[in-house]
Amino acid sequence: MKTLFHLPLLAVLSLASCAYDAPADQGAHRAAFSFIVIGDTPYSDADEQMLAQAVPVIRDGAYPFIIHVGDYKGGRQPCIERYDERFAALVDSLAPTPVFYTPGDNEWTDCDRDDIAKSGFERASELERLDLIRNRFFSSPQANADTLRYERQPEQVENATWAYGEVRFATIHVVGTANGRDYVGLDDSATAGAAADDRDRRNLDWLTRAAALAKSEKARALIIAMQADPTDLDGKRLGEACEGASARSRACDAFAGYRARLKSLAEDFSKPVLLIHGDTAPFTLNRKMAGDETEYLWRLNAAGDAGVGYGVRDVTLVTIDADSETPFSAIALLSGRAPDE
């Protein structure tokens, strides 16, 4: 396994942390604004080089915040301190811009994969890795978010919500592998299944909380970010909920409840709602939701995943103009590539 701490990325991260003008405060907001989404990277040397180029461009843009949708390492790479440190260095290099991170499956649920052992590395308990991720990256509230009406969920601290430009944002911890159900290699399957059920319950509570805040504060739009692609069924039985079968069934639809809740909340809000996620290809912005479509709901599959043979090697610039007929737009920051529809 190659060591991925290469000079170009480290040099950029070091230089980027030296001097930076903070973005304008809430009083400077305009009707339309942009922010950055990062996810599903770096998986390769080429991904690292892309991030080394992207960091100074992001900083020059003085965006109000960044969303990271998880998978900060490859799923077949070992779950070791090296990659956690690399991600922490990336976040530090972007300071003082807040980076709202929601975990991906690669950094915890995939840590017990047989592929890792075949590569000569030790597998890790996925539940222990989740504890480590929470302790490492969520031990304290989000830095530099004081002006964003930020709060986090007490029962699941990685879930956050904040507001900017009359738009309400939230992250919910939903990962691929059927939200941690598909494969449990080292932990007790019943324990892991119960933990997945608990995450689902808390995530749906938080999704409802964010929508209620958006409605009460008369927000112009609502943005939700998570790692998993809720339209990725991959042989699952559409609409068959996983609760109760969580420890034993690979065929249930782990995202049915999320799609249904998103549709219901979007229709109740009756204003534009955007779901941002990663985990799958291709780079797309559309309104497809595996049967749970509504006129108020859009879905962005952000750039990334290029290290596994598909996807777009880039980060995503998202623009919100909630009063427009096209309230959401996106483009790959470095290449200028537009998402597919």
C-alpha positions in Angstrom: 0.0 0.0 0.0 1.4 3.4 -1.0 1.8 6.1 1.6 -0.5 8.9 0.5 1.2 11.9 2.3 2.8 13.4 -0.8 4.6 16.7 -0.9 2.3 18.6 -3.2 -0.7 18.2 -1.1 1.1 18.7 2.2 2.8 21.8 0.9 -0.5 23.3 -0.2 -2.1 22.5 3.1 0.7 24.1 5.0 0.8 27.2 2.9 -3.0 27.5 2.9 -3.1 27.7 6.7 -0.9 30.8 6.8 -3.1 33.7 5.8 -6.7 34.0 4.9 -9.5 36.6 5.0 -12.7 35.3 6.6 -15.8 35.3 4.5 -18.3 38.2 4.9 -20.8 37.9 7.7 -24.5 37.4 7.5 -25.2 41.0 6.7 -23.4 40.7 3.3 -25.6 37.8 2.1 -27.2 38.2 -1.3 -30.1 36.4 -2.9 -27.8 33.9 -4.6 -24.7 32.4 -3.0 -22.3 29.5 -3.5 -20.5 26.9 -1.3 -18.2 23.9 -1.8 -19.0 20.2 -1.5 -16.1 17.7 -1.1 -16.5 13.9 -0.9 -15.4 10.5 -2.0 -11.7 11.6 -2.3 -8.8 11.1 -2.2 -8.6 7.5 -3.2 -5.4 7.8 -5.3 -2.3 9.9 -6.0 -4.2 11.7 -8.8 -7.0 12.5 -6.3 -4.4 14.0 -3.9 -3.0 16.1 -6.7 -6.5 17.4 -7.5 -7.1 18.4 -3.8 -3.7 20.1 -3.8 -4.9 22.3 -6.7 -8.4 22.7 -5.2 -7.5 24.0 -1.8 -6.1 27.4 -2.8 -8.9 27.9 -5.3 -11.4 27.2 -2.5 -9.7 29.6 -0.2 -9.6 32.3 -2.8 -13.3 31.9 -3.2 -14.0 32.8 0.4 -17.0 30.6 0.5 -19.1 30.8 3.7 -18.8 27.1 4.5 -17.9 23.7 3.0 -19.8 20.5 3.2 -17.9 17.2 3.3 -20.0 14.2 2.5 -17.6 11.6 3.7 -15.4 8.8 2.3 -12.1 10.6 2.9 -10.2 7.4 2.1 -10.7 4.4 -0.2 -12.9 1.6 0.9 -10.1 -0.9 0.4 -7.5 1.1 2.2 -6.8 0.2 5.8 -8.5 2.2 8.6 -5.4 3.7 10.1 -4.3 6.9 11.7 -2.5 8.1 8.5 -5.7 8.7 6.7 -7.4 10.3 9.7 -4.5 12.7 10.0 -4.6 13.5 6.3 -8.3 14.4 6.6 -7.7 16.5 9.7 -4.9 18.3 7.8 -7.3 19.1 5.0 -9.9 20.5 7.4 -7.2 22.6 9.1 -6.0 23.9 5.8 -9.5 25.3 5.0 -9.9 27.1 8.3 -11.4 29.4 9.4 -14.1 28.4 6.9 -16.3 25.9 8.7 -16.2 22.3 7.2 -19.4 20.5 8.0 -18.5 16.8 7.8 -20.8 13.8 7.7 -19.1 10.4 7.8 -18.9 8.0 5.0 -18.9 4.2 4.9 -15.2 4.0 3.8 -13.9 5.4 7.1 -15.9 3.1 9.4 -18.4 0.5 8.1 -15.9 -0.8 5.5 -13.1 -1.2 7.9 -13.8 -4.9 8.4 -13.6 -5.8 4.7 -11.8 -8.9 3.6 -10.1 -6.9 0.9 -8.2 -5.0 3.7 -6.8 -8.3 5.1 -5.9 -9.5 1.7 -3.8 -6.4 1.2 -1.8 -7.4 4.3 -3.4 -5.0 6.8 -5.4 -5.7 9.9 -9.2 -5.3 9.7 -10.9 -3.1 12.3 -14.2 -3.3 14.1 -16.6 -0.9 12.4 -18.4 0.1 15.7 -15.0 0.9 17.3 -14.1 2.9 14.2 -17.4 4.9 14.5 -16.5 5.6 18.1 -13.1 6.8 17.0 -14.5 9.0 14.3 -17.0 10.6 16.7 -14.3 11.2 19.3 -11.8 12.5 16.8 -13.9 14.8 14.7 -17.1 15.5 16.8 -15.8 15.9 20.3 -16.6 19.6 20.3 -19.1 21.8 18.4 -18.3 22.9 14.9 -15.6 25.6 14.9 -16.2 29.0 13.3 -20.0 28.5 13.1 -21.1 31.1 15.6 -22.8 33.3 13.0 -24.6 30.5 11.3 -27.3 29.6 13.8 -25.6 26.3 14.2 -26.7 23.4 16.4 -26.0 19.7 16.6 -28.1 16.8 17.7 -27.3 15.8 21.3 -28.0 12.1 20.7 -25.9 11.9 17.5 -23.4 14.7 17.5 -22.3 14.3 13.9 -25.7 15.6 12.8 -25.6 19.3 12.4 -27.9 22.1 11.2 -27.1 25.7 10.3 -28.5 28.6 8.3 -27.0 31.0 5.7 -28.6 33.4 3.3 -32.1 32.6 4.4 -31.5 28.9 3.6 -31.5 26.1 6.2 -28.9 23.3 6.0 -28.5 20.0 7.8 -26.3 16.9 7.7 -27.6 13.4 8.6 -25.3 10.4 9.1 -26.5 8.0 6.5 -23.9 5.8 4.8 -23.7 3.3 2.0 -23.7 -0.5 2.7 -27.4 -0.1 3.6 -26.4 2.3 6.3 -24.1 -0.2 7.9 -26.2 -3.4 7.5 -24.9 -5.1 4.4 -21.7 -6.6 5.8 -20.6 -6.9 9.4 -17.4 -8.8 9.6 -16.1 -8.4 13.2 -18.8 -7.0 15.3 -21.9 -8.8 16.6 -24.5 -8.5 13.8 -27.4 -8.0 16.1 -25.6 -5.1 17.9 -24.6 -3.6 14.6 -28.2 -3.9 13.3 -29.6 -2.3 16.4 -27.1 0.6 16.0 -28.2 1.1 12.4 -31.9 1.2 13.5 -30.9 3.8 16.2 -29.1 5.9 13.6 -32.1 5.8 11.3 -34.4 6.9 14.0 -32.2 9.8 15.1 -31.5 10.8 11.5 -35.2 11.0 10.7 -35.8 13.0 13.8 -33.0 15.4 12.8 -34.4 15.7 9.3 -37.8 16.6 10.7 -36.1 19.1 13.0 -34.3 20.8 10.2 -37.4 21.1 8.1 -39.3 22.5 11.1 -36.6 25.2 11.6 -36.7 26.0 7.9 -40.5 26.4 8.0 -40.5 28.5 11.2 -37.8 30.9 10.1 -39.4 31.2 6.6 -36.3 29.9 4.9 -36.2 30.2 1.1 -34.8 26.7 0.7 -33.7 23.6 2.6 -30.5 21.7 1.9 -29.8 18.2 3.3 -26.4 16.4 3.0 -25.5 12.8 3.7 -23.1 10.3 2.3 -25.3 7.5 0.9 -27.2 7.6 -2.4 -30.8 6.9 -1.4 -31.7 5.8 -5.0 -29.0 3.1 -5.1 -31.0 0.0 -4.6 -28.5 -2.5 -6.0 -30.7 -5.6 -5.8 -32.7 -4.4 -2.8 -36.5 -4.7 -2.6 -37.8 -1.2 -3.3 -39.8 0.1 -0.3 -39.1 -2.8 2.0 -38.0 -1.2 5.3 -34.9 -2.6 7.0 -36.0 -2.2 10.6 -36.5 -5.6 12.2 -34.5 -7.3 9.4 -31.5 -5.1 9.9 -29.2 -7.7 11.3 -30.0 -10.5 8.8 -31.3 -9.1 5.5 -29.3 -7.7 2.6 -32.4 -7.3 0.5 -34.3 -4.6 2.4 -34.4 -1.0 1.2 -32.4 0.9 3.8 -33.3 4.3 2.3 -37.0 3.9 1.8 -37.8 5.8 5.0 -35.5 8.6 4.1 -37.0 9.1 0.6 -40.5 9.0 2.0 -39.6 11.5 4.7 -37.8 13.8 2.3 -40.8 13.8 0.0 -43.3 14.5 2.8 -41.2 17.3 4.3 -40.6 18.9 0.9 -44.3 18.9 0.1 -45.1 20.4 3.5 -42.4 23.0 3.1 -43.5 23.8 -0.5 -40.2 25.4 -1.3 -37.0 24.1 -3.0 -35.3 21.2 -1.2 -31.9 19.8 -2.3 -30.4 16.5 -1.2 -26.6 16.4 -1.6 -24.9 13.0 -1.4 -21.9 11.0 -2.7 -21.1 7.3 -2.7 -22.0 6.5 -6.3 -21.5 7.7 -9.9 -22.1 9.7 -12.0 -21.9 13.4 -11.1 -25.6 14.3 -11.5 -28.1 17.0 -10.6 -31.7 15.9 -11.2 -35.1 15.2 -9.5 -35.0 11.4 -9.6 -35.8 9.8 -6.2 -36.6 6.1 -7.0 -40.4 6.7 -7.0 -40.5 9.4 -4.3 -40.3 12.4 -6.6 -42.0 15.7 -5.9 -41.9 19.1 -7.6 -40.0 20.6 -4.6 -37.2 18.0 -4.4 -33.8 17.9 -6.2 -30.9 15.6 -5.8 -27.2 16.3 -6.4 -24.7 13.4 -6.6 -21.5 15.4 -5.9 -18.2 15.0 -7.8 -15.8 12.4 -6.5 -15.3 8.6 -6.6 -12.8 9.0 -9.5 -10.3 6.7 -7.8 -12.5 3.6 -8.3 -12.8 3.9 -12.1 -15.8 6.2 -12.4 -17.0 9.5 -11.2 -15.4 13.0 -11.6 -12.0 13.9 -10.1 -13.0 17.3 -8.6 -14.9 19.1 -5.9 -18.3 20.7 -6.4 -19.3 24.3 -6.5 -23.0 24.6 -5.6 -25.0 27.8 -6.2 -28.4 28.5 -4.6 -30.8 31.0 -6.1 -33.9 30.0 -4.3 -36.2 32.5 -6.0 -35.1 31.4 -9.5 -36.9 28.8 -11.7 -33.7 26.8 -11.4 -33.0 27.2 -7.7 -29.9 24.9 -7.6 -27.0 24.6 -9.9 -23.6 22.9 -9.7 -20.3 22.7 -11.5 -17.0 20.9 -10.9 -14.8 23.6 -9.5 -11.5 22.9 -11.3 -12.7 21.4 -14.6 -15.8 23.4 -15.1 -17.7 20.3 -15.9 -21.5 20.4 -15.5 -23.3 17.5 -13.8 -25.4 15.1 -15.9 -29.2 15.3 -15.6 
